[in-house]
Amino acid sequence: MTAKPLLTALLPLVSDLSRDLPEQERYRRLLQALRTLLPCDATALLRLEGDALVPLAVDGLSTDTLGRRFKVSEHPRFEILLANPGPTRFDADTTLPDPYDGLVEGLHEDLHVHDCLGCPLFVDELPWGLLTLDALDPQRFDSLDLDALEAFASMAAATVTVAQRIDHLALRAENEHQRAEFYRQANGPLAREMIGQSPALKRLVAETQLVGSSDLTVLITGETGVGKELVAQAIHQASSRAGHPMISLNCAALPDTLVESELFGHVRGAFTGATSERRGKFELANGGTLFLDEVGELSLTVQAKLLRVLQSGQLQRLGSDREHRVDVRLIAATNRDLAEEVREGRYRADFYHRLSVYPLLVPPLRERGADVLLLSGFFLEQNRSRLGLNSLRLSSDAQQALLAYPWPGNVRELEHLIGRAALKALGQQGKRPPILTLSARDLGLRPREVPVAADESVDLPVATGDADLRQATDAFQRRLVEASLARHPGNWAAAARELGLDRANLNRLAKRLGLK
């Protein structure tokens, strides 16, 4: 390759170094320039985070690739690329599995990536990540000048450096210590990562970072399964308390007496079974954060005791008159409408206002658009590793089914669906395939079927217009709920299970339909 094509590809990148571009756009332009210089079917820029490679930008690969986290030890090609200081090309007949098998965009059949090469990127002389190029033609890179790729990698490293420095300056402008700590933690364990690129998620992340830098009490609300605990973890990691523990308690999992013991601790003999003194969650979280999940399930008595601790910072263990002072930041979460609970007299107004100093609503998955594909990629990669597969991917009809489904169970439902579908699809194979593709049929997404007793029938009303359609839909839902409640007198939990709904969602539906 002559110097002119290389110069033509590099000049726009040099110009971009002095421009204020969003990080994602900067990386997209980088990969476009790479494909112009070195024609191929797919490229990717991956950052090394701990023991995993995280895709920051892809060109020619399926969208869900951005949600995957490639554990280096499970992908020998990535291990080899990171171990070599310069470009590496793999033989077309190599037996090493390719991490991108089945992920090349626009292909519907199981075609393997044939020609593959990559180059490590170094920032401040330390390994930062990888640039990879893949082609379906096994001879595509035969005449490739590896020196050109190495020169391009140097420019890519400069691009990454500029992007990182711009980001670093932005962090310092808001709050150097707390934001830098958050940045470090956000690039840590994968379990604390919020995956997605939708405007709804970006707004949530921005608010999380904003409130994280304060010490305000936060009330996280949202439907079941949206990831409220994940948001709480992100707030804690963005705070000055990140070096101290975050202690969690599910308030719905324990009866009132045990909730008090768990929160405040107890002394020996405080109640039957209290054979020793024990610190509660508040004391364990001293200096850090206490996360109360399902806080809407607390009784009025426990609410009153919690209010006192929040106001004074002092508590007493059960069975003791001794005061203990604690310094704890409280984050609470619920899928209930606490304002409505206050109006109905089931929740203390003073405790509610103490909790909701900064309310934060987590959007449901159905409002996050294509994030469902990125999250699917994350769960697909987890299950690929768990099942020992070379590649686990979605067919185009499966992707459409995921995008069209309303996700009443949100991210948790998606996680369980991917795991279940992968296991079932693998079980239907005669032998373990190198690439397992999940179809819409494997996912089994369809409208929920509500069981009706054999001797009952629910007539479908006929609608003649928009207003009539809404009324008819409400009437049909009302009949289904009433029929289920008739079979389970007074047992809302059993009715919710039969209807395939979360209990809190059934309560909201019943109120809207005038049944409560």
Buried (B, 14 or more C-beta within 10 A) or exposed (E): BEEEBBEEBBEEBEEBBEEEBEBEEBBBBBBBBBBEBBEBBBBBBBBBBEEBBBBBBBBBBBBBBBBBBBBBEBBBBBEBBBEEEEBBBBEBEEEBBBBBBBBBEEBEEBEBBBBBBBBBBBBEEEEBBBBBBBBBEBEBBEEBBBEBBEBBBBBBBBBBBBBBEBEBEEBEEEBEEBBEBBBEBBBEEBEBBBBBBBEBBEEBBEBBBBBBBBBBBBBBBBBBBBBBBBBBBBBBBBBBBBEBBBBBBBBEEBEEEEBBBBBBBBBEEBEEEBEEBBEBBBBBBBEBBBBBBBBBBBBEEBBEBBBEBBEEBEBBBBBBEEEBEBEBBBBBBBBBBBBEBBEEEEBBEEBBEBBBBBEBBBBBBBEBBBBBBBBBBBBBBBBBBEBEBBBBBBBBBBBEBBEEBEBBBBBBBBBEBBBBBBEEBBEEEEEEBEBBBBBBEBBEBEEEEBEBEEEEEEEEBEBEEEEEEEEBEBBBBBBBBBBBBEBBEEEBEBBBBBBEBBBBBBBBBBEEBEBE
